[in-house]
Amino acid sequence: MPGIDNRISTGNLLTILAAFASAGIAWGAAQSEIKALNSRIGQIESQLETSRSERLSALASQESRLRSVETVAARDGARLDTIIQALSRIEARLERAEGR
């Protein structure tokens, strides 16, 4: 019956050393990739914040323009009401003048 050799050979040590070296290289590469991704995420967050600020500024500007348009529309509506009342009075006078 064959037996198991309990000795550690140079080949075994080289294999273990190569496995640890590979694991270390993989760990370093993963850490480098994580740092690059974190940097990219920071850039994207910064761009998003800038874009958000610009949109909020544009919204505030549009809001003030909308308020001024509403004010002008309200004034125009009041003027039209005044014109309609004047026309009604003119029509009433014409009807009275024709009735004489």
Order of alpha helices (4+ residues) and beta strands (2+ residues): alpha
